[in-house]
Amino acid sequence: MAKKNARNTRGKIVNAAWQLFYEQGYEDTTVEEIIELSHTSKGSFYHYFDGKDALLSTLSLLFDEKYEELMDTLTPEMSAMDKLLFLNSELFGMIENSISLDLLARLLSTQLVTSGEKHLLDHNRTYYKLLRQIVLQGQQRCQLRGDVTVSEMVRVYALCERALIYDWCLSGGGYSLRQYGQTMMPMFFQGFRGER
């Protein structure tokens, strides 16, 4: 029970922080406002985070929460490719509509220079577990190639997503990330289709 309460407290802080970052910007959000909106305490905040900057890396947690929500909407009738493209479209829609470009760019840049954990590459995340499960099922059903490892396919898929997000940030969000993903991801992943 204590573990669940700790996860809930941390989750409340993360969700409040990202809501405030989106509404008023990262620079204009204070730790005190995050604590107030999350209905937690200063002690709880500093128990989980060294400061506001430490919250930047938690964006990957929001992505994972989105994937956990979407897991229930994936039906057995969907092909592996359809599942992967659906997840990509939903994630890119969430990014486009609720994550500020500035914060996304900050996250990407911190992941480049950090000497600590690279949260976006953590293969224990829900994101990677779900992708591995979908790719493995796709191989078992001959929907995806069997001569390429699950890990390699997941690596390429994640790489393509990060490349599109990075390009979208470089372009200042000048186009729809979701629509661009719907065009580009099938082309990137086409080579992994199985022989049916």
Salt bridges, closest charged atoms under 4 A:
GLU27 OE2 - ARG106 NH2 2.43
ASP64 OD1 - ARG125 NH2 3.05
GLU69 OE1 - LYS66 NZ 3.99
GLU90 OE2 - ARG178 NH2 2.84
ASP102 OD2 - ARG106 NE 3.35
GLU117 OE1 - HIS119 ND1 3.94
ASP147 OD1 - ARG145 NE 2.86
GLU152 OE1 - ARG155 NH1 2.55
